[in-house]
Amino acid sequence: EQRLVFPMALRVVGTMGRRLFSTRAHPPRLKELILVRHGESEGNIAHQRSLRGDHALYDNQHFSQRHSSMWRLTNRGIEEAIKAGEWLRENVDTNFDRFYVSEYVRAMETAAKLELPNAVWFAETFLRERDLGIFDLMSHAERREKFREELKRRERDRFFFAPPGGESLADVCLRVDRMINMLHRECHDQRVIIVCHGEVMWAFRIRLERMGQAQYREMEQVMNVFDHIHNCQILQYTRAPPNEEEAPWISHMRSVCPWDLSRSRNTWQEIIRPKYDSVQLMQQVVRVHRIIDDDAAADRLSREVNEAALASAASAASAAAMDVDSEAGAEEKASRPPRPSLSQVLPASLMPTPKPPPPRTPAARKVKRAVHGSDGLEQASMFTGAEAAANHPAAWARSAQPGIA
């Protein structure tokens, strides 16, 4: 009996050791992950119309009094979900080990319309859309009117910007990280499908592809249609791409817009996660201009700011003083007594004698008769003298009021 027990114990220890060694060498990893964005929703329609200047939907009480998690799919959104399901059934093995969906209504409706065989869905709160805080259910015009400074702050950096009471994309990455760790732990070597939202899928891209903030900003600024996450866009991540050896981690990604393949690349792309040596780190660093070299530079900048502030204050004070002076001058002028005329000041014997008018020439009398005649002609502006006008009949034009020059 002792001879039999000892070899068996060695086998058990050896098996556990191999498992322990394997776990340390290659920690538990998901084999394949498919992300699907929801179809077009009521909120997508309101957002697009607001961008075009029509904000009426945000003023509608039935729309504005529901939380954004309650948005349903539009008819077009339902069609997009059906086409996404068709593409999955035709191009992917749909026997997934786990099915996850966001708790938001539009995501659950999309998951149902995919019509995947034998699907049993788990609703997961970590997959909810990014919280826009006070911006939620607010038209673009209202945002510009009430939160102009917040919008300026967003333009400085969209990755770290969080609306008042809401989340930044960096915040969404934190809860997506928790979801990824859970999937690696609970779904080792398994295939998973998730139906969620556009911002959540961006967070998955950033974390799975180790995308840095600089790369994200560049992609956002270029706005390549292939990088856009359209409604019902499908992102497929795998460790085992076709005709390739299986990798110990997620190594390839494919992006597909199932209802319009011209909007996506549709081919497998290898994921290149950035790594840097010291020189490459400095190459990234020097892309940002340094403003303050030392205390002397800081002092110079402070002086410039203070001088600009003083000049602005002086200009504003000068403008205010000019306004006060002009108002006081107008009041003083209105309160002055009227100036006496020359006849009130000088006696009649000292008043200047008016000069008699010059005698009229025959040409001048001819012009006067023509002007006040029944033909209604007036002198053209190129002539200033009556004699010149009389000698140039072509310079006369029909008057709008006959008989008035």
C-alpha positions in Angstrom: 0.0 0.0 0.0 2.8 2.4 0.8 4.4 1.7 -2.5 1.2 2.5 -4.3 0.5 5.7 -2.3 3.9 7.3 -2.8 3.9 7.4 -6.7 0.3 8.7 -6.6 1.3 11.5 -4.3 4.1 12.4 -6.7 1.7 12.6 -9.6 -0.7 14.9 -7.6 2.2 17.2 -6.6 3.5 17.2 -10.1 0.2 18.1 -11.6 -0.3 20.9 -9.1 3.2 22.1 -9.8 2.6 22.2 -13.5 -0.6 24.1 -13.0 1.1 26.6 -10.6 4.0 27.1 -13.0 1.6 27.5 -16.0 -0.4 30.0 -14.0 2.6 32.0 -13.2 4.0 31.9 -16.7 0.7 32.7 -18.4 -2.0 34.2 -16.1 -5.6 33.5 -16.9 -6.6 35.1 -20.1 -9.8 35.5 -22.0 -9.6 33.8 -25.4 -12.0 36.0 -27.5 -14.1 39.1 -26.8 -16.7 40.6 -29.1 -18.1 44.1 -28.4 -21.3 45.3 -30.0 -22.6 48.9 -29.7 -26.4 49.4 -29.5 -28.4 50.4 -32.5 -29.6 54.0 -33.2 -31.6 55.2 -30.2 -34.0 58.0 -29.4 -31.1 59.9 -27.8 -29.0 59.6 -31.0 -31.8 61.3 -33.0 -32.2 64.1 -30.4 -28.4 64.6 -30.4 -28.0 64.8 -34.1 -31.0 67.2 -34.5 -29.6 69.4 -31.8 -26.3 69.6 -33.6 -28.2 70.9 -36.6 -30.0 73.6 -34.5 -33.3 71.8 -33.8 -33.5 71.5 -30.0 -37.3 70.8 -29.8 -36.9 67.2 -28.6 -35.1 68.3 -25.4 -38.0 70.6 -24.7 -40.6 67.8 -25.0 -41.8 66.7 -21.6 -42.1 63.0 -22.5 -38.5 62.9 -23.8 -36.8 65.2 -21.2 -38.4 63.7 -18.1 -37.0 60.2 -18.7 -33.4 59.3 -17.8 -31.2 58.5 -20.7 -31.0 54.9 -19.6 -34.6 54.5 -20.7 -34.1 55.4 -24.4 -35.5 52.9 -26.8 -34.2 52.0 -30.3 -35.6 53.7 -33.3 -36.9 51.7 -36.4 -33.5 52.2 -38.0 -31.8 51.1 -34.8 -33.8 47.8 -34.8 -32.8 47.2 -38.5 -29.1 47.8 -37.6 -29.3 45.3 -34.7 -30.9 42.7 -37.0 -28.1 43.1 -39.6 -25.5 42.9 -36.8 -27.0 39.6 -35.7 -27.0 38.3 -39.3 -23.3 39.2 -39.7 -22.4 37.5 -36.4 -24.2 34.3 -37.4 -22.6 34.2 -40.8 -19.0 35.2 -39.8 -18.5 34.2 -36.2 -19.0 31.1 -34.1 -22.0 32.2 -32.0 -21.6 29.5 -29.4 -20.2 31.9 -26.8 -19.4 30.9 -23.3 -20.8 34.1 -21.7 -23.2 36.8 -22.8 -23.1 40.2 -21.1 -25.2 43.3 -21.7 -25.5 46.8 -20.3 -28.5 47.5 -18.1 -29.6 50.4 -20.3 -32.7 49.7 -22.3 -31.3 50.4 -25.7 -28.5 47.9 -25.1 -30.9 45.2 -23.9 -33.1 45.8 -26.9 -30.1 45.5 -29.2 -29.0 42.2 -27.6 -32.5 40.7 -28.0 -32.7 41.8 -31.7 -29.3 40.0 -32.4 -31.2 36.7 -32.0 -28.2 34.7 -31.1 -29.0 31.0 -30.6 -29.0 29.7 -27.0 -28.1 33.1 -25.6 -28.5 33.7 -21.9 -27.7 37.3 -21.1 -26.2 38.7 -17.8 -27.0 42.4 -17.3 -23.9 44.2 -15.9 -23.9 47.7 -14.3 -20.1 48.2 -15.1 -21.1 48.3 -18.8 -23.4 51.4 -18.5 -22.8 54.4 -20.7 -20.5 57.2 -19.6 -22.4 59.5 -17.1 -22.6 63.0 -18.6 -23.9 64.5 -15.3 -25.7 67.7 -15.8 -25.1 67.6 -19.6 -27.4 64.6 -19.8 -30.8 65.5 -21.5 -29.5 69.0 -22.3 -29.5 70.4 -25.8 -26.3 71.8 -27.3 -27.7 75.3 -27.3 -28.4 75.1 -23.5 -24.9 73.8 -22.9 -23.4 76.7 -24.7 -25.6 79.2 -22.9 -25.2 77.9 -19.3 -21.8 76.1 -19.4 -19.6 78.0 -21.8 -16.6 77.8 -19.4 -17.0 74.1 -19.0 -17.1 73.6 -22.7 -13.8 75.6 -23.0 -12.3 73.2 -20.3 -13.5 70.2 -22.4 -11.7 71.6 -25.5 -8.4 71.6 -23.5 -8.5 67.9 -22.9 -11.5 65.6 -23.8 -9.9 62.5 -22.3 -9.7 63.9 -18.7 -12.8 66.2 -18.9 -15.7 65.3 -16.7 -19.0 67.3 -17.0 -20.3 68.6 -13.6 -21.6 65.6 -11.8 -20.4 63.2 -14.5 -17.5 61.0 -15.6 -14.5 61.5 -17.7 -13.4 58.9 -20.2 -10.5 58.1 -17.8 -13.1 57.3 -15.2 -14.9 54.9 -17.6 -11.6 53.2 -18.2 -11.3 52.4 -14.5 -14.6 50.4 -14.3 -13.8 48.8 -17.7 -10.6 47.6 -16.2 -12.6 45.9 -13.4 -14.7 44.2 -16.1 -11.7 43.0 -18.0 -10.1 41.6 -14.9 -13.3 39.8 -14.0 -13.5 38.3 -17.5 -9.9 37.1 -17.4 -10.5 35.5 -14.0 -13.9 33.9 -14.6 -13.7 33.2 -18.4 -10.2 31.9 -18.8 -9.8 30.4 -22.4 -13.4 31.2 -23.1 -15.3 33.4 -25.6 -17.5 36.3 -24.5 -19.8 38.7 -26.2 -20.8 42.1 -24.8 -23.5 44.6 -25.9 -22.8 48.1 -24.6 -22.1 51.7 -25.6 -19.8 53.8 -27.7 -17.8 55.5 -24.9 -17.5 52.1 -23.1 -16.2 50.5 -26.3 -13.6 53.3 -26.5 -12.5 52.6 -23.0 -12.1 48.9 -23.9 -10.0 49.9 -26.9 -7.8 52.1 -24.7 -7.2 49.4 -22.1 -7.0 46.3 -24.3 -4.7 48.0 -26.8 -2.8 50.0 -24.2 -3.6 53.1 -26.1 -2.1 56.3 -24.6 -3.8 59.6 -24.2 -1.7 61.1 -27.0 -2.8 58.4 -29.4 -6.4 58.8 -28.4 -6.2 62.6 -29.0 -4.7 62.1 -32.4 -7.4 59.6 -33.4 -10.1 61.9 -32.1 -8.7 64.9 -34.0 -8.2 63.1 -37.3 -11.8 61.6 -37.2 -11.1 58.8 -39.6 -14.4 57.1 -40.4 -12.7 53.7 -39.9 -12.0 54.6 -36.3 -15.5 55.8 -35.6 -17.7 53.5 -33.4 -20.9 53.5 -35.3 -24.2 52.2 -34.1 -24.1 48.4 -33.9 -20.3 48.5 -34.7 -18.6 45.2 -33.9 -15.1 45.0 -32.3 -13.7 41.5 -32.2 -10.6 40.8 -30.0 -8.8 37.5 -30.0 -5.7 35.6 -29.0 -6.1 33.2 -31.9 -6.6 35.0 -35.3 -7.0 32.9 -38.5 -3.8 31.2 -39.7 -1.9 32.5 -36.7 -0.6 30.7 -33.6 -2.5 31.3 -30.4 -0.9 34.1 -28.3 -0.9 34.2 -24.5 -2.7 37.5 -24.6 -5.1 39.4 -26.8 -3.1 40.0 -30.0 -5.5 41.0 -32.8 -8.5 43.1 -33.4 -11.1 43.4 -36.2 -13.6 46.3 -36.6 -16.8 45.8 -38.6 -19.8 48.1 -39.3 -22.3 45.3 -40.3 -24.9 47.5 -42.0 -22.3 49.4 -44.1 -19.0 47.7 -44.6 -17.5 50.7 -46.3 -17.4 52.5 -42.9 -14.9 49.9 -41.4 -11.7 48.2 -42.1 -13.1 44.6 -41.8 -9.7 43.0 -41.6 -7.6 41.7 -38.7 -5.1 44.2 -37.3 -2.3 43.2 -35.0 -2.3 45.1 -31.7 1.0 46.9 -31.2 1.2 48.0 -27.6 3.6 51.0 -27.2 6.9 50.5 -25.3 9.5 53.2 -24.7 13.2 53.4 -23.9 14.7 56.6 -22.5 15.2 58.2 -25.9 11.7 57.3 -27.1 10.3 58.8 -23.9 12.0 62.1 -24.5 10.7 62.0 -28.1 7.2 62.0 -26.6 8.1 64.6 -24.0 9.6 67.2 -26.4 6.3 67.3 -28.4 5.0 69.5 -25.5 6.4 73.0 -25.4 7.9 73.9 -22.0 6.6 77.3 -20.8 8.6 77.8 -17.5 12.3 77.0 -17.6 13.2 78.4 -14.1 12.2 81.0 -11.6 13.4 83.8 -13.8 11.1 82.7 -16.6 8.2 82.4 -14.0 8.9 85.9 -12.8 8.9 87.2 -16.4 5.6 85.5 -17.1 4.1 86.9 -13.9 5.2 90.4 -14.9 3.7 90.0 -18.3 0.4 88.9 -16.8 0.3 91.7 -14.2 1.2 94.3 -16.8 -1.5 93.1 -19.1 -4.0 93.1 -16.3 -3.1 96.7 -15.3 -3.3 97.9 -18.9 -6.7 96.3 -19.3 -7.9 97.9 -16.0 -6.5 101.3 -17.1 -8.2 101.0 -20.5 -11.5 100.1 -18.9 -11.2 103.0 -16.4 -10.4 105.4 -19.2 -13.4 104.3 -21.2 -15.6 104.7 -18.2 -14.2 108.2 -17.5 -14.9 109.2 -21.1 -18.4 108.0 -20.8 -18.9 110.1 -17.6 -17.3 113.2 -19.2 -19.5 112.9 -22.3 -22.6 112.6 -20.1 -21.6 115.6 -17.9 -20.8 117.7 -21.0 -24.2 116.9 -22.6 -25.9 117.9 -19.3 -23.9 121.1 -19.0 -24.6 122.1 -22.6 -28.3 121.5 -22.2 -28.4 123.7 -19.0 -26.6 126.7 -20.7 -28.8 129.7 -21.7 -29.2 130.3 -25.4 -26.6 132.6 -27.0 -28.1 136.0 -28.1 -28.2 136.8 -31.8 -26.2 139.5 -33.5 -29.2 141.8 -33.8 -29.9 141.6 -30.1 -26.3 142.6 -29.2 -25.5 145.4 -31.8 -27.5 148.5 -32.5 -29.1 148.9 -35.9 -26.6 151.5 -37.0 -23.7 149.0 -36.6 -25.5 146.0 -38.3 -23.8 145.0 -41.6 -25.6 145.9 -44.8 -26.6 142.8 -46.8 -25.1 142.5 -50.3 -27.5 142.6 -53.2 -27.7 139.4 -55.3 -25.7 139.3 -58.5 -27.6 140.1 -61.8 -28.9 137.0 -63.6 -27.5 136.3 -67.1 -29.8 135.1 -69.9 -28.3 131.6 -69.6 -29.2 131.4 -65.9 -32.8 132.6 -66.7 -32.9 129.9 -69.3 -31.9 127.2 -66.7 -34.5 128.4 -64.2 -37.3 128.3 -66.8 -36.2 124.8 -67.8 -36.0 123.6 -64.2 -39.4 124.9 -63.3 -41.0 123.9 -66.6 -43.4 121.1 -67.2 -40.8 118.7 -68.6 -39.4 117.8 -65.1 -35.7 117.8 -65.9 -32.9 118.2 -63.4 -29.1 119.0 -63.7 -26.7 116.0 -63.8 -24.1 116.0 -61.0 -21.2 116.3 -63.4 -22.0 120.0 -63.9 -22.0 122.6 -61.2 -22.6 125.8 -63.1 -25.9 126.9 -64.7 -24.2 128.1 -67.9 -22.4 124.8 -68.3 -25.7 122.9 -67.8 -27.5 125.1 -70.4 -24.7 124.5 -72.9 -24.9 120.6 -72.4 -28.5 119.4 -72.9 -27.3 115.7 -72.6 -26.5 116.3 -69.0 -30.1 116.7 -68.0 -32.0 113.8 -66.5 -35.7 113.2 -65.8 -36.6 114.1 -62.2 -38.6 111.8 -59.9 -40.7 114.8 -59.0 -41.5 116.9 -62.2 -40.9 120.6 -61.7 -38.4 120.2 -58.8 -34.7 120.3 -59.5 
